[in-house]
Amino acid sequence: DRLARSGRMRLRCAIAIVALAATTPALARDRLGVGNDWGAFRDAAVPRCYAIAMAADIPGKSRETTPYLTVANWPRRGIHGEIHVRLSRMAAPGRPVTLSLGGQKFALASGGIDAWAPDRRGDAAVIALLRGNGEAVITATARDGRPVRDVYHLAGAASAIDAANLGCAAP
């Protein structure tokens, strides 16, 4: 069972990389670490490093895109620990996108299919809670009025975030 789970996790991370690559100019070239449902990668050409997880599969749930959650570092831009969420369905304009994590709720800034913490303090608060166990749940209302609910398992998040931080640390 452990071997099967490891294979599924590697496949999920590979799909997440492809999903991220489809929305960004360059594909991550260096794998920094993979564990549980999370992976850490570095794209030295940009440069950037990020921890990433795909949302858990929910049977029968329709999706417009492959949902994922990242914690990214962009050293040249002075950005460290930026939260980004790709939703499974396009969010309705003007409707809230919420991240529930560790018994707390965070309102996210959204732009259609994507959402972010509204500021660096929000990023830091979310990252601190991502390091725990359990789940992170993103909720929203889709353009068609249906609910959006994307669930992320947190096992492996702390290690992936640390690997991404080290991957883009100044020499």
C-alpha positions in Angstrom: 0.0 0.0 0.0 2.8 2.4 0.8 4.4 1.7 -2.6 1.1 2.3 -4.3 0.6 5.6 -2.4 4.1 6.7 -3.3 3.4 6.0 -7.0 0.1 8.0 -6.9 1.8 10.9 -5.1 4.6 11.0 -7.7 2.0 11.0 -10.5 0.0 13.8 -8.7 3.2 15.9 -8.4 4.1 15.3 -12.1 0.5 16.4 -13.0 0.9 19.5 -10.8 4.1 20.4 -12.5 2.5 20.1 -15.9 -0.5 22.3 -14.7 1.9 24.9 -13.4 4.0 24.8 -16.5 0.9 25.4 -18.6 0.3 28.7 -16.8 3.9 29.9 -16.6 6.6 30.4 -19.2 9.1 27.9 -18.0 8.9 24.4 -16.6 10.6 23.6 -13.3 13.9 21.9 -14.0 15.1 20.9 -10.6 13.2 18.6 -8.2 14.2 19.7 -4.7 12.1 17.1 -2.9 8.9 15.1 -3.0 7.0 13.8 0.0 3.4 12.7 0.6 1.1 15.0 -1.5 3.7 17.8 -1.8 6.7 18.5 -4.0 9.3 21.3 -4.1 10.9 22.5 -7.3 13.4 25.1 -8.6 13.4 26.9 -11.9 16.8 28.4 -12.0 16.2 30.3 -15.2 13.6 32.5 -13.6 14.8 32.0 -10.7 12.0 30.8 -8.5 11.4 27.9 -6.1 8.1 26.6 -4.9 6.3 24.0 -2.9 3.2 22.6 -4.6 0.3 20.2 -4.0 -2.6 19.2 -6.1 -6.1 19.2 -4.6 -7.4 15.8 -3.4 -9.4 13.9 -6.0 -13.1 13.9 -5.2 -15.1 11.3 -7.2 -17.8 12.7 -9.4 -16.6 16.3 -9.0 -16.3 18.3 -12.2 -13.3 20.6 -12.7 -12.4 23.2 -15.3 -8.7 23.0 -14.4 -6.3 21.1 -12.3 -6.4 22.8 -8.9 -3.2 23.3 -7.0 -1.7 25.3 -4.1 1.8 26.8 -4.2 4.1 28.6 -1.8 6.6 30.4 -4.0 9.8 32.3 -3.7 10.9 34.8 -6.4 14.3 36.1 -5.2 14.8 38.7 -7.9 11.3 40.2 -7.1 12.0 40.1 -3.4 9.1 37.7 -2.8 9.4 35.0 -0.2 6.6 32.7 0.7 3.8 33.9 -1.6 0.6 31.8 -1.5 -1.2 31.0 -4.8 -4.2 28.8 -5.4 -5.5 27.6 -8.7 -9.2 26.8 -8.2 -10.9 23.8 -9.8 -13.6 26.1 -11.3 -13.7 29.8 -12.2 -14.9 31.8 -9.3 -17.9 34.1 -9.6 -16.9 37.8 -9.8 -17.4 39.6 -6.5 -18.0 36.4 -4.5 -15.6 35.4 -1.7 -12.9 32.8 -1.9 -12.0 31.4 1.5 -9.2 29.3 2.8 -10.1 27.3 6.0 -7.0 26.0 7.7 -6.2 25.1 11.3 -9.6 26.2 12.6 -9.1 29.7 11.0 -10.6 31.2 7.9 -8.8 33.5 5.5 -10.4 35.6 2.8 -8.4 35.3 -0.4 -8.0 37.9 -3.2 -9.3 36.3 -6.4 -9.1 36.8 -10.0 -11.2 34.3 -11.7 -9.5 30.9 -11.6 -6.7 32.1 -9.2 -6.6 33.3 -5.6 -3.9 34.7 -3.3 -3.4 35.8 0.2 -4.2 39.6 0.2 -0.9 40.6 1.6 2.4 39.4 3.0 1.0 39.1 6.5 -1.7 36.8 5.1 0.9 34.8 3.3 2.9 34.3 6.6 -0.2 33.4 8.6 -1.3 30.8 6.0 2.3 29.3 5.7 2.5 28.9 9.5 -0.7 26.9 9.5 0.3 24.9 6.4 3.1 23.5 8.5 0.6 21.6 10.6 -1.3 18.4 9.9 -4.8 18.0 8.6 -6.3 19.7 5.6 -6.6 23.1 3.9 -10.0 23.7 2.2 -10.6 26.3 -0.4 -14.3 27.3 -0.9 -15.9 29.6 -3.4 -18.9 30.0 -5.6 -18.3 29.2 -9.3 -19.5 31.4 -12.2 -22.4 29.0 -12.7 -23.5 29.3 -9.0 -22.2 25.8 -8.0 -20.0 25.5 -4.9 -16.2 25.1 -5.3 -14.5 23.0 -2.6 -10.9 22.1 -3.1 -9.2 20.1 -0.4 -5.4 19.8 0.2 -3.7 17.3 2.5 -0.9 18.9 4.5 1.3 15.9 5.2 4.6 16.8 3.5 3.9 20.6 3.3 6.4 21.7 5.9 9.3 19.7 4.2 8.3 21.0 0.7 8.2 24.6 1.9 11.5 24.2 3.6 13.1 22.7 0.5 11.7 25.5 -1.6 13.1 28.1 0.8 16.5 26.4 0.8 16.5 26.0 -3.0 16.3 29.8 -3.5 18.3 30.9 -0.5 21.1 33.3 -1.2 24.6 31.6 -1.5 
